[in-house]
Amino acid sequence: MDKTEREENIKGIAHIYTSYNNTIIHITDMAGNTIARVSGGQVTKQDRLKATPTVAMFAAKRAAEKASEQGIKEIYIKIKAKPGQTAGPGESAAIRGLAKSGLRVLNISDITAIPRGGPKQKHGRRGRRP
């Protein structure tokens, strides 16, 4: 297998963190080395727009350009949100932006943590009484 044949199949992982305040797209290679990291705040300067789908799509396009320069052609996508919450509004727009930028999407998985009870609540068994 020569070098040109190997470069065609370089794969990466796109970690997409979406909340209702921001969208962060972090592309790594399979070993975990950072290739591109773009957030909504790098695309727009207005805080209220950082989590919108439009800004998420532009951030994904910028991250995909950086990844393509490094030779990545195929990506796995991992979506994460705050534990116990749904993903923010930029989730699907970021995926669409990565796919439209020429990267081939191999798999999409949601890795959001699920709370399972958590630590013991304070104030005893009968709760807080006024």
NORNORQUI-V85118 format. One record per pair of residues at least 4 apart in sequence whose ideal C-beta (glycine too) atoms are under 7 Angstrom apart, sorted by the first residue. I is the first residue (numbers start at 1). J is the second residue. D is the distance in Angstrom with one decimal. If there is no record, write none. Layout:
# NORNORQUI-V85118
I,J,D ; I,J,D
This chain:
# NORNORQUI-V85118
1,5,5.2 ; 1,6,5.6 ; 3,7,6.4 ; 7,71,5.3 ; 8,73,6.5 ; 10,71,4.9 ; 10,72,5.2 ; 10,73,5.9 ; 11,30,5.8 ; 11,74,4.7 ; 11,75,6.8 ; 12,27,5.4 ; 12,28,6.2 ; 12,29,5.3 ; 12,30,7.0 ; 12,35,6.3 ; 12,67,6.0 ; 12,72,4.2 ; 12,75,4.9 ; 13,28,5.2 ; 13,30,6.9 ; 13,75,6.6 ; 13,76,5.0 ; 13,78,6.3 ; 14,25,6.4 ; 14,27,5.0 ; 14,75,4.8 ; 14,77,4.8 ; 14,98,5.9 ; 15,26,4.3 ; 15,28,7.0 ; 15,78,5.2 ; 15,80,6.9 ; 16,25,5.5 ; 16,77,6.4 ; 16,79,5.0 ; 16,91,6.7 ; 16,94,5.1 ; 17,24,4.4 ; 17,80,5.0 ; 18,23,5.0 ; 18,79,6.9 ; 18,81,5.7 ; 18,87,4.6 ; 18,88,3.7 ; 18,90,5.1 ; 18,91,4.6 ; 19,51,6.8 ; 19,81,6.3 ; 19,82,5.7 ; 19,88,4.9 ; 20,51,5.6 ; 20,88,5.0 ; 21,50,6.5 ; 21,51,5.6 ; 22,39,6.0 ; 22,40,4.9 ; 22,41,6.5 ; 22,50,4.7 ; 22,51,5.7 ; 23,39,6.9 ; 23,40,4.7 ; 23,51,6.0 ; 23,55,7.0 ; 23,56,4.3 ; 23,59,6.1 ; 23,88,6.4 ; 23,90,3.6 ; 23,94,6.0 ; 24,39,4.5 ; 25,38,5.2 ; 25,59,5.4 ; 25,60,5.5 ; 25,63,4.5 ; 25,94,5.8 ; 26,34,6.9 ; 26,37,4.7 ; 27,35,4.9 ; 27,36,4.4 ; 27,63,5.4 ; 27,67,4.7 ; 27,75,7.0 ; 28,32,5.3 ; 28,33,6.0 ; 28,34,5.6 ; 28,35,6.1 ; 29,33,5.1 ; 29,35,6.0 ; 35,66,6.6 ; 35,67,5.3 ; 35,70,5.0 ; 35,72,6.6 ; 36,63,4.4 ; 36,66,3.6 ; 36,67,5.2 ; 38,42,5.6 ; 38,59,4.6 ; 38,62,4.9 ; 38,63,4.4 ; 39,59,6.5 ; 40,44,6.5 ; 40,50,3.6 ; 40,51,6.3 ; 40,55,4.7 ; 40,56,6.5 ; 40,59,5.7 ; 40,90,7.0 ; 41,50,5.5 ; 43,55,5.1 ; 43,58,4.8 ; 43,59,5.0 ; 43,62,7.0 ; 44,49,4.7 ; 44,50,6.3 ; 44,55,5.2 ; 49,55,5.5 ; 50,55,6.1 ; 51,88,5.2 ; 51,89,5.9 ; 51,90,5.7 ; 52,56,6.9 ; 52,89,6.5 ; 52,90,6.7 ; 53,57,6.3 ; 53,89,5.6 ; 53,90,5.5 ; 53,93,3.5 ; 54,58,6.7 ; 55,59,6.2 ; 55,90,6.9 ; 56,60,6.3 ; 56,90,2.9 ; 56,93,4.4 ; 56,94,4.4 ; 56,97,6.9 ; 57,61,6.4 ; 57,93,4.5 ; 57,94,6.8 ; 57,96,6.5 ; 57,97,3.9 ; 58,62,6.5 ; 59,63,6.4 ; 59,94,6.9 ; 60,64,6.1 ; 60,94,4.4 ; 60,97,3.1 ; 60,98,4.8 ; 60,101,7.0 ; 61,65,6.6 ; 61,97,5.0 ; 61,101,5.2 ; 62,66,6.8 ; 63,67,6.3 ; 64,68,6.2 ; 64,98,5.4 ; 64,101,3.5 ; 64,102,6.9 ; 64,103,5.3 ; 65,69,6.7 ; 65,101,6.8 ; 66,70,7.0 ; 67,72,4.3 ; 67,103,6.8 ; 68,72,6.5 ; 68,102,6.4 ; 72,103,7.0 ; 73,103,6.8 ; 73,104,6.2 ; 74,103,6.9 ; 74,104,4.5 ; 74,106,5.4 ; 75,98,6.6 ; 75,103,5.1 ; 75,105,6.2 ; 75,106,6.7 ; 76,106,5.3 ; 76,107,4.8 ; 77,95,6.1 ; 77,105,6.1 ; 77,107,6.9 ; 77,108,4.6 ; 78,109,5.6 ; 78,111,5.1 ; 79,87,5.8 ; 79,91,5.9 ; 79,108,7.0 ; 79,110,5.0 ; 79,111,6.9 ; 80,111,5.2 ; 80,112,5.5 ; 81,85,5.4 ; 81,86,6.3 ; 81,87,4.3 ; 81,88,6.6 ; 81,112,4.7 ; 83,112,6.7 ; 83,113,4.0 ; 83,115,5.4 ; 84,115,4.7 ; 87,91,4.1 ; 90,94,5.4 ; 91,95,6.8 ; 92,96,6.2 ; 93,97,6.2 ; 94,98,6.6 ; 95,99,6.4 ; 95,108,6.6 ; 96,100,6.1 ; 97,101,6.3 ; 98,103,5.3 ; 98,105,6.7 ; 99,103,6.7 ; 99,105,5.3 ; 123,127,5.5 ; 123,128,4.2
